[in-house]
Amino acid sequence: MKSLYIVTPVKDSIHSTIETVKAILGSDIKVPYTYTIYNDFSTEENTALLEKYSKEMGFNLVNISDLTDHPSPNYLLVLQRCRKIAIEQDAGFVLVESDVVVAKDTLQGLYDGALERKDCAIAASVTVNDEGEINYPYEYARGHEGECYAVKKHCSFCCSLLTPEFLRKMNFDELDPTKHWYDVQISHEALNLGFKNYLFANLPAIHRPHQSRPWKQLKYKNPLKYYWIKFTKGFDKI
């Protein structure tokens, strides 16, 4: 692993996205890296803003509408495309979602930690709220603050590095195209292939859940309505 290929999938939610971008570009990263935002059919207004910020702030922008007419979410397309790029570059493929704010040492820490562990498939940063308390989706890690340890439960792609060694072994073209999200399936397949997934509870990143998809806030405020929308509209397939 010689570099980092950092990616943020974006669907509107420009305010939180720019917080994510500023944190990544302000990180203390000692290895070569590139940073790309994949714009998954944001509105015309927000797409124009992303194009403006791309020029001003210096990140790469890929408009998924230039690649496919498949409606959002297009997480599978992003994963498949980025896997190939990361393998070509011998890079760690880092996913940082648009409702996450990394600390200055988060990304370099994930790189170093993954490099030290030859059996590592996924190196994941634990997520915390603004008060520093471990939050969704890593509630199971409470009590392990400050630790780094192998986990059997799945690693979220809120802020995770997938190693090129693992990417070479797992073909993302075989992922189920009827799903929307793939962190559970990929985490489990990593274990099946003989790798380990590590949760870095010593490298927390702030997570403000579902800012990019506000309807998912219903999961906490009105769970009955959330599950009704989820199943009747076919949203959020994991």
C-alpha positions in Angstrom: 0.0 0.0 0.0 1.7 3.1 -1.2 -0.9 5.8 -1.1 -4.6 6.7 -0.3 -7.5 7.0 -2.6 -10.0 9.0 -0.5 -13.7 9.2 -1.7 -16.8 10.8 -0.4 -20.1 9.9 -2.0 -22.5 12.9 -2.0 -26.2 13.4 -2.4 -27.0 17.1 -1.8 -26.4 18.1 1.9 -23.8 20.6 0.8 -23.2 22.2 4.2 -22.2 18.9 5.9 -20.2 17.9 2.8 -18.1 21.0 2.9 -17.3 20.3 6.6 -16.2 16.8 5.6 -14.0 18.2 2.7 -12.4 20.8 4.9 -11.5 18.2 7.6 -10.0 15.8 5.0 -8.0 18.5 3.2 -6.8 19.8 6.5 -5.6 16.4 7.7 -2.0 15.6 8.5 -1.4 13.0 5.7 2.2 12.0 5.1 1.7 9.7 2.2 0.5 10.6 -1.4 -3.2 10.8 -1.7 -6.0 12.0 -4.0 -9.5 13.1 -2.8 -12.6 12.6 -5.0 -16.2 13.4 -4.4 -18.7 11.3 -6.3 -21.8 13.4 -6.8 -24.8 11.0 -6.9 -27.5 13.1 -8.7 -27.6 16.1 -6.4 -29.8 18.9 -7.6 -28.6 21.2 -10.4 -28.0 23.9 -7.8 -26.0 21.7 -5.5 -24.1 20.2 -8.5 -23.1 23.7 -9.5 -21.9 24.4 -5.9 -19.9 21.2 -5.9 -18.2 22.2 -9.2 -17.5 25.7 -7.7 -16.0 24.3 -4.5 -14.0 21.7 -6.4 -12.1 24.4 -8.2 -11.7 26.6 -5.1 -10.8 23.8 -2.6 -8.9 21.5 -4.9 -10.7 18.2 -4.7 -11.7 16.0 -7.7 -15.3 15.8 -8.7 -17.1 13.0 -10.6 -20.7 13.6 -11.5 -22.3 10.1 -11.6 -24.8 11.5 -14.1 -21.9 11.4 -16.6 -21.5 7.7 -16.0 -25.0 6.3 -15.7 -28.7 7.2 -15.8 -29.4 4.7 -12.9 -31.1 6.7 -10.1 -29.4 7.4 -6.8 -28.1 5.7 -4.7 -25.3 4.4 -6.9 -23.0 3.1 -4.1 -22.3 -0.1 -6.0 -21.0 1.8 -9.1 -18.8 3.9 -6.8 -17.4 0.8 -5.1 -16.7 -1.0 -8.3 -15.0 2.0 -10.0 -13.0 2.9 -6.9 -11.8 -0.7 -6.3 -10.2 -0.8 -9.7 -8.6 2.6 -9.3 -7.2 1.7 -5.8 -5.8 -1.6 -7.1 -4.1 0.2 -10.0 -2.5 2.7 -7.7 -1.7 0.2 -4.9 -3.7 2.5 -2.7 -5.8 2.2 0.4 -9.4 2.9 -0.6 -10.8 5.2 2.0 -14.5 6.0 2.3 -15.5 9.0 4.3 -19.2 9.8 4.2 -20.6 13.3 3.9 -21.9 13.4 7.5 -18.5 12.6 9.0 -15.7 15.0 10.2 -12.3 13.4 10.6 -9.6 14.5 13.0 -6.2 15.6 11.7 -4.7 12.2 12.5 -7.6 9.9 11.5 -6.6 9.1 7.9 -2.9 8.8 8.4 -3.6 6.7 11.5 -5.8 4.3 9.5 -3.1 4.0 6.9 -0.4 3.2 9.4 -2.6 0.9 11.4 -3.6 -1.1 8.3 0.0 -1.3 7.1 1.1 -2.7 10.4 -1.5 -5.5 10.2 -0.8 -7.8 7.3 -4.2 -9.6 7.7 -6.2 -6.3 7.6 -9.1 -6.0 5.1 -10.9 -3.1 6.7 -9.5 -0.5 9.1 -12.4 1.5 10.4 -12.5 4.6 12.5 -15.0 4.5 15.4 -17.6 7.2 15.2 -18.5 9.6 18.0 -21.0 12.5 18.5 -19.9 16.1 19.0 -19.3 15.4 22.7 -16.9 12.5 21.9 -19.2 9.7 22.9 -19.3 6.6 20.6 -22.4 6.6 18.6 -24.2 4.9 15.7 -23.3 2.6 14.1 -20.6 1.5 16.7 -22.6 1.4 19.9 -21.1 -2.1 20.4 -17.7 -0.6 20.8 -18.6 1.3 24.0 -16.2 0.3 26.7 -13.4 -0.1 24.2 -12.6 3.6 23.9 -8.9 4.1 23.0 -8.4 0.6 21.8 -7.7 -1.0 18.4 -9.0 -4.5 18.0 -10.3 -7.0 15.5 -14.1 -7.2 15.3 -16.5 -9.8 14.0 -19.4 -7.4 13.7 -19.5 -5.4 10.5 -17.5 -2.3 9.9 -19.4 0.7 8.6 -18.1 2.7 5.7 -18.7 6.0 7.6 -14.9 6.3 7.7 -13.0 3.2 6.7 -9.9 2.1 4.7 -10.1 -1.0 2.5 -6.6 -2.4 1.8 -5.4 -3.2 -1.7 -4.6 -6.7 -0.6 -8.2 -7.3 0.3 -9.5 -5.5 -2.8 -7.5 -7.8 -5.0 -9.2 -10.9 -3.4 -12.8 -9.7 -3.4 -14.6 -9.0 -6.7 -17.1 -6.2 -6.2 -18.7 -7.1 -9.5 -20.3 -10.0 -7.7 -22.1 -7.9 -5.2 -25.9 -8.0 -5.2 -27.1 -5.2 -7.5 -30.5 -5.1 -5.8 -29.0 -3.8 -2.6 -28.2 -0.1 -1.8 -25.5 -0.5 0.8 -22.7 -3.0 1.1 -20.7 -2.5 4.3 -22.3 -5.6 6.0 -21.7 -7.9 3.0 -18.2 -6.7 2.4 -17.2 -6.9 6.1 -18.5 -10.5 6.3 -16.8 -11.6 3.1 -13.5 -10.2 4.3 -13.7 -12.6 7.2 -14.7 -15.5 4.9 -11.6 -14.8 2.8 -9.3 -15.1 5.9 -8.8 -11.4 6.6 -9.5 -9.5 9.8 -11.4 -6.2 10.2 -10.0 -3.8 12.8 -11.9 -1.1 14.6 -9.8 1.8 15.6 -11.5 3.2 18.7 -8.4 5.3 19.2 -9.0 7.2 16.0 -12.5 8.6 16.4 -14.3 10.6 13.7 -17.4 12.8 14.4 -20.5 11.3 12.8 -23.8 13.2 12.5 -26.0 10.4 11.2 -28.0 10.6 8.0 -27.5 14.3 7.2 -27.2 13.4 3.6 -30.6 11.5 3.6 -32.8 13.3 6.1 -35.7 10.9 5.7 -33.6 8.3 7.7 -33.9 10.5 10.8 -37.3 9.0 11.1 -35.6 5.8 12.3 -35.1 7.6 15.6 -38.0 10.0 15.7 -40.8 7.9 14.1 -39.6 4.3 13.6 -43.0 3.1 12.3 -43.0 5.7 9.6 -39.4 5.0 8.8 -40.0 1.2 8.3 -43.2 1.9 6.3 -41.2 4.1 3.9 -38.3 1.7 3.8 -40.4 -1.3 2.8 -43.1 0.3 0.6 -40.6 2.4 -1.4 -37.8 -0.2 -1.4 -35.3 2.2 0.2 -32.2 1.4 2.2 -31.6 -2.1 1.1 -28.7 -3.7 3.0 
